[in-house]
Amino acid sequence: MIIAVGSQNPTKVNAVKKVFNKVFGNCIVVGVKVPSGVSDMPMCFDESFKGAKNRAKNAIKKIKKADFAVGLEGGFEETKEGTFLCGYAAVIDKKGNFGIGGSTRVLVPEKIVAEVKKGKELSEVMDQLTGQKNTKKHNGAVGYLTNNLLPRTKWFETTLICALSRFIKKELYQE
Protein backbone atom coordinates (compact mmCIF):
# COMPACT_ATOMS: atom_id res chain seq x y z
CA MET A 1 0.00 0.00 0.00
CA ILE A 2 1.34 3.44 -0.97
CA ILE A 3 0.54 6.50 1.13
CA ALA A 4 1.26 10.03 -0.10
CA VAL A 5 1.75 12.75 2.52
CA GLY A 6 1.20 16.36 1.50
CA SER A 7 4.38 17.47 3.25
CA GLN A 8 8.05 16.59 3.56
CA ASN A 9 8.17 17.69 7.20
CA PRO A 10 9.58 14.70 9.13
CA THR A 11 7.13 15.11 12.04
CA LYS A 12 4.19 14.74 9.67
CA VAL A 13 5.71 11.96 7.55
CA ASN A 14 6.73 9.97 10.65
CA ALA A 15 3.25 10.33 12.15
CA VAL A 16 1.73 8.93 8.95
CA LYS A 17 4.23 6.04 8.85
CA LYS A 18 3.50 5.04 12.44
CA VAL A 19 -0.27 5.19 12.11
CA PHE A 20 -0.68 3.59 8.66
CA ASN A 21 1.73 0.77 9.52
CA LYS A 22 -0.20 0.14 12.73
CA VAL A 23 -3.60 0.16 10.99
CA PHE A 24 -2.82 -1.44 7.61
CA GLY A 25 0.50 -3.23 8.02
CA ASN A 26 3.60 -2.54 5.98
CA CYS A 27 3.04 0.64 3.93
CA ILE A 28 5.26 2.74 1.72
CA VAL A 29 4.93 6.37 2.83
CA VAL A 30 6.11 9.16 0.53
CA GLY A 31 6.25 12.81 1.55
CA VAL A 32 5.72 15.28 -1.29
CA LYS A 33 5.87 19.03 -1.41
CA VAL A 34 2.43 20.40 -2.26
CA PRO A 35 0.68 23.72 -1.68
CA SER A 36 -1.82 23.97 1.16
CA GLY A 37 -3.67 26.89 -0.45
CA VAL A 38 -3.89 28.65 2.93
CA SER A 39 -1.69 31.03 4.88
CA ASP A 40 1.48 29.77 6.58
CA MET A 41 -0.30 30.04 9.93
CA PRO A 42 -4.02 29.39 9.57
CA MET A 43 -5.98 31.46 12.09
CA CYS A 44 -9.28 29.57 12.25
CA PHE A 45 -10.83 26.12 11.90
CA ASP A 46 -12.05 26.65 8.33
CA GLU A 47 -8.63 27.74 7.07
CA SER A 48 -6.77 24.98 8.95
CA PHE A 49 -9.11 22.27 7.75
CA LYS A 50 -9.02 23.61 4.18
CA GLY A 51 -5.21 23.40 4.30
CA ALA A 52 -5.29 19.76 5.42
CA LYS A 53 -7.83 18.83 2.74
CA ASN A 54 -5.90 20.68 0.01
CA ARG A 55 -2.67 18.93 1.01
CA ALA A 56 -4.35 15.52 0.77
CA LYS A 57 -5.99 16.29 -2.61
CA ASN A 58 -2.75 17.69 -4.05
CA ALA A 59 -0.69 14.75 -2.75
CA ILE A 60 -2.93 12.11 -4.35
CA LYS A 61 -2.75 14.00 -7.66
CA LYS A 62 1.05 14.03 -7.44
CA ILE A 63 1.51 10.35 -6.48
CA LYS A 64 -0.98 8.70 -8.83
CA LYS A 65 -0.25 5.17 -7.55
CA ALA A 66 -1.13 6.16 -3.97
CA ASP A 67 -3.87 4.20 -2.23
CA PHE A 68 -4.34 7.04 0.26
CA ALA A 69 -3.10 10.59 0.66
CA VAL A 70 -2.86 12.55 3.89
CA GLY A 71 -2.90 16.25 4.64
CA LEU A 72 -1.94 17.49 8.10
CA GLU A 73 -2.30 21.14 9.08
CA GLY A 74 -1.81 23.03 12.31
CA GLY A 75 -3.44 26.36 13.04
CA PHE A 76 -4.87 28.68 15.64
CA GLU A 77 -8.44 28.91 16.86
CA GLU A 78 -9.45 32.00 18.78
CA THR A 79 -12.03 31.57 21.52
CA LYS A 80 -13.27 33.72 24.39
CA GLU A 81 -10.93 31.66 26.62
CA GLY A 82 -7.85 32.40 24.50
CA THR A 83 -6.13 31.13 21.37
CA PHE A 84 -5.59 27.42 20.95
CA LEU A 85 -3.16 25.54 18.72
CA CYS A 86 -5.07 22.81 16.86
CA GLY A 87 -4.23 20.22 14.25
CA TYR A 88 -6.33 18.68 11.51
CA ALA A 89 -5.96 15.62 9.33
CA ALA A 90 -7.62 14.86 6.02
CA VAL A 91 -7.26 11.43 4.41
CA ILE A 92 -8.44 10.69 0.88
CA ASP A 93 -8.50 7.29 -0.78
CA LYS A 94 -8.13 6.66 -4.50
CA LYS A 95 -11.93 6.57 -4.86
CA GLY A 96 -12.22 10.12 -3.49
CA ASN A 97 -13.60 9.23 -0.04
CA PHE A 98 -12.49 11.60 2.72
CA GLY A 99 -11.84 10.99 6.39
CA ILE A 100 -11.28 13.95 8.70
CA GLY A 101 -10.00 14.34 12.24
CA GLY A 102 -8.99 16.95 14.75
CA SER A 103 -6.38 17.10 17.49
CA THR A 104 -6.36 17.91 21.12
CA ARG A 105 -5.90 21.62 21.68
CA VAL A 106 -3.32 23.52 23.68
CA LEU A 107 -3.77 27.07 24.93
CA VAL A 108 -1.08 29.30 23.43
CA PRO A 109 0.45 32.04 25.59
CA GLU A 110 -0.72 35.47 24.47
CA LYS A 111 2.85 36.72 23.88
CA ILE A 112 3.32 33.98 21.27
CA VAL A 113 -0.05 34.71 19.66
CA ALA A 114 0.80 38.42 19.49
CA GLU A 115 4.02 37.70 17.58
CA VAL A 116 2.19 35.48 15.09
CA LYS A 117 -0.44 38.18 14.58
CA LYS A 118 2.38 40.61 13.74
CA GLY A 119 3.21 38.36 10.79
CA LYS A 120 5.78 35.92 12.13
CA GLU A 121 5.38 32.20 11.55
CA LEU A 122 4.77 30.16 14.69
CA SER A 123 7.92 28.14 13.96
CA GLU A 124 9.97 31.34 13.85
CA VAL A 125 8.55 32.49 17.20
CA MET A 126 9.18 29.06 18.73
CA ASP A 127 12.76 28.96 17.38
CA GLN A 128 13.43 32.32 19.04
CA LEU A 129 11.78 31.25 22.28
CA THR A 130 13.57 27.89 22.52
CA GLY A 131 16.90 28.81 20.94
CA GLN A 132 16.50 25.85 18.57
CA LYS A 133 16.30 25.69 14.78
CA ASN A 134 13.42 24.14 12.85
CA THR A 135 11.25 23.53 15.91
CA LYS A 136 8.40 22.52 13.60
CA LYS A 137 10.49 19.63 12.28
CA HIS A 138 11.01 18.33 15.80
CA ASN A 139 8.70 18.54 18.82
CA GLY A 140 6.98 21.76 17.73
CA ALA A 141 5.10 24.29 19.78
CA VAL A 142 2.82 21.64 21.25
CA GLY A 143 5.86 19.66 22.39
CA TYR A 144 7.47 22.72 23.95
CA LEU A 145 4.28 23.86 25.69
CA THR A 146 3.73 20.36 27.17
CA ASN A 147 7.40 19.73 28.09
CA ASN A 148 7.37 17.05 25.36
CA LEU A 149 4.70 15.03 27.09
CA LEU A 150 2.92 15.45 23.76
CA PRO A 151 5.51 15.89 20.99
CA ARG A 152 4.34 17.11 17.60
CA THR A 153 4.60 13.71 15.90
CA LYS A 154 2.41 12.05 18.57
CA TRP A 155 -0.03 14.99 18.35
CA PHE A 156 -0.43 14.42 14.62
CA GLU A 157 -0.66 10.63 15.12
CA THR A 158 -3.78 10.98 17.27
CA THR A 159 -5.24 13.45 14.81
CA LEU A 160 -4.66 11.04 11.93
CA ILE A 161 -6.15 8.09 13.84
CA CYS A 162 -9.36 10.11 14.18
CA ALA A 163 -9.38 10.83 10.45
CA LEU A 164 -8.87 7.15 9.65
CA SER A 165 -11.98 6.15 11.59
CA ARG A 166 -13.90 6.58 8.34
CA PHE A 167 -11.78 3.83 6.79
CA ILE A 168 -11.34 1.66 9.88
CA LYS A 169 -15.12 1.43 10.41
CA LYS A 170 -16.08 2.05 6.79
CA GLU A 171 -19.31 0.07 7.09
CA LEU A 172 -20.65 2.74 9.44
CA TYR A 173 -19.85 5.61 7.09
CA GLN A 174 -21.39 4.21 3.91
CA GLU A 175 -24.35 6.18 2.68
N, C-alpha and C positions, 0 to 999 in steps of 0.2 A: 504494500500500500504506500502511495506517495502522498505526502502532505506538503503543501506550499504555505509558507508563512510570509505575510505581507510586511516583512521587516528583516533586516540582517542584524538587529540588535541581539547580542547573545542571551540576554535575560529573557527575551520573548521566544527566541528559537529554542532555548533549553527548556522553557516551560512547556512548549508544544511537544518536544521530544518526550519528556517525562510522562505527560498525560496521554498522548496517543499510544505510546508503547505500553502503558498500563492498561488502557482500554481495549486496544485492538491488536496488541502483540507487536512484533518487529515491523516498524515503519521507517521509511526513508523520509526525512524531514529536510526541506530545502528552504532556506531564507532568501527572499528576493526583495530588491529595492523597488518599492512602488509608492506612488503618491497616495496620501490619505485624503486629500481634497479638503482638509480643514486646517485651521491655524496650528502652529507648532505647539501651543498650549490651549487646547479646547477649554472653554470657560463655562460650559453647561452640558447637561445630559445629551441634548439633541446633537450638539456638535461632536461630542466624544463618541457617541454611538455611531454617528454618520462616518466618522473617521475609521472606526473598527470595521464597519460594513464595507466601506470603500476599499480598505486594505485587502479584505478577503476577496472581494470581486476582482480587484486588479491582479491579485496573486494567482487566482485560478485561470485568468486569461493569459498570464505570462507562462505558467507551467501547465501546458495543455494536457499532460498525462496525469495530472494530480487527481487523486480520488476526493480529497478535501483541500480547502484552503482556509486559513485562519487570519483574522485581523485582530490585533490587540491594540487598544488605545487607552491612554490615561488622560485624565482631565480634571478640572475643578468643577465643583457644584456649590453655588452660593446658597445658603439657607439663612434663616433668621438666627440660627445658633452659631453661624460661622461658615467658613469655606472648607469643604472637604475634598480630599484627593480621592478619586474614584477610578476604577478601571473597567473596561468593557471588552468583551470578546464576541466576535461574530465568526461563525463557522458556516461554510457553504460546501455542499457536496457537488459532484459533477452533474447532478440532475437539477441543480438550482435551489435545493432546499436549504433554508437557513436555520441555524440554531443561534440563540443569543444568551449572553450571561453577563452578570455584573459582579463586581468585587465587594469586599468589605470596604468601609470608608474610614479614613483617618482625618481628624481635624488638623488643618494646617495652621501653624502660627501666623498671626496677622502680619508680622514683619516680612515673612516669606511671601505671602499673598500680595502685599504692597509692592514688592520688587517685581513680581510677575506682571502685575497690572501696569507697571511703568514700562513694560516691553521686554523684560528679560525672560529667557526661557527658564523653566523650573530647574533644569539640569545645571544651568549656569549659576543660579542662586545657590543650589545645593553644593556645587563644586567650591564656591567661595566660602560657604558656611563650614564645610567639612575639611577643606584644604586638600581634597582629592581631585583627580581628573576623571572625567567620564562616569560620574556617579550613576547616570542612567543605564550604563552598561554593567553595573555591579548591583549593589543592594538598593539603589534608588532612594528617593525621598521617604517612601514608606518604610524601607529598611532602617534608615537613619532615625526616623521619628519613633520607631518601635524598638530601638536598640538591637536591630536585626532579629528580633523575635519573629518578625514577618518580613523576610527579604523579598525584594521585588519579583524574583522568579517564582517563589512560592505564592505570592499574591496573585500573579497572573495564572498560575496553575489552578487555583481554586476558581478563578473567574472562567477559565476555559472549561473546567469540569461542568460548571453550570450551563454553559453554552452547548456542551455535548449531550446534555440530557435529552434533547430532541432526537438524537441519533441512538442513544443508549436505550431509551424507552420509546422507540419510533412508533410502536403500535398505538400508543396513547396520543400521538400528535397527528395521526393521519386524519384527514378530513373526509 
